[in-house]
């Protein structure tokens, strides 16, 4: 049974009248009513005065604490709202059986709950807010910058209007403060690199301290060298020495560190006919292979220095992978001799078989990694050049930006360059699409008063060089 306050006024009056009696209601099917109701068969002609209950006294007027000025303003806005005025006319003179006014159709399903009190319209205990007062109500509800669901729950306690839920969600989406401090986007689906035909075709590069590290994506073999400086010239000399042994790679993946983003390094890449795929600094997930290798190298180097071992890196390279093939053996197409006794039988196995096994293992591992990774990720909507967005900075806050182009990059297929006060390159995961154009004032405007800012000028920003 519903609470008394949730019933329509007609049922409230009826229940208030019978509260003086202690009744027990029992339903009896008509086929078991052998005799007619005695009271209805023997009416009396006596006129008995029944006092009318002052049912208006049980109506809750003060739904929210407000001043007389605010109360008067609500009454005035209610008089100026044509939708509410049509509903009040139906409450006073009765609702039509069909073909009610178009503005009142949204109230038809719960018309029994509507009441008029002191020139205000109520739906149960909730005030039906007129159109001109909705902006102020939304500002009060969003004063603490809560999420839309919290605002909706709070509003449903005391306020109602047609489309309230969508208006509250729109107000949160259009709030610049909420966008600036919004949560980070979820992870995007994984994009594993396809396995190369043979070793040292795709190489990952990185620097840690003054050491240069190169890792082969196929064999997981690595090369490391201590550098005197991290200048472009020294890095290029080191790479040339490595390429003389392993051959020139087809693709290099690195971050945008100073030696890898210089004009001299670009010139060398053109000379080597090598594709350079870059990742954004601070977002090492796209180059996880070399980052994991560096983490392992640091631990091995520190421990070997403490123990005086000088063949630790050789042991690391000759340790078999889960598929039974060591990185050094796969990279050099032979069994690399170490301090451990080595059988000569593996020397007779053709390298094509080991490459085929490694390619199958790489595809299987990539498929499993994508399956598990994508369980907690979702694809974000694609962006267009010139679309206004919000960019997440290193401080975890968001600021306006404008993507200007995408990069054809296998290591980062969702990579963008965008305009800000300083040109930045990054990923789709760190971009949010705002509901309103960037730069407009926060707050909600009713549908009849909303405006769209089409004069946003982004000519102040300078496009980075291609």
Buried (B, 14 or more C-beta within 10 A) or exposed (E): EEEEEEBBBEEBBEEBEEEEEEEEEEEEEEEEEEEEEEEEEEEEEEEEEEEEEEBEEEBEEEBEEEEEEEBEBBBBBBEEBEBBBBBBBBBEEEBEEEEBEEBBEEBEEEBEBBBBEEBBBBBBBBBBBBBBBBBBBBEEBBEEEBEBEBBBEBBEEBBBBBEBEEBBBBBBBBBBEBBBEBEEBEBBEBBEBEBBEBBBBBBBBBBBEEBBBBBBBBBBBBBBBEBEEBBBEBBBEBBEEBBEEBEBBBBBBBBEBEBBBBEEBEEBBEEBEBBBBBBBEEBBEBBEBBBEBBEEBEEBBEEBEEEEBEEBBBBBBBEEBEBEBBBBBBBBBEBBEBEEEEEEEBEEBEBEEBBEBBBEBBEEBBEEEBEEBBEEBEEBEEBEEEBBBBBBBEEEEBBBBBBBBBBEBEBBBBBBBBBEEEBBBBBBBBBBEBEBBBBBEBEBBEEEEEEEEEEEEBEEBEEBEE
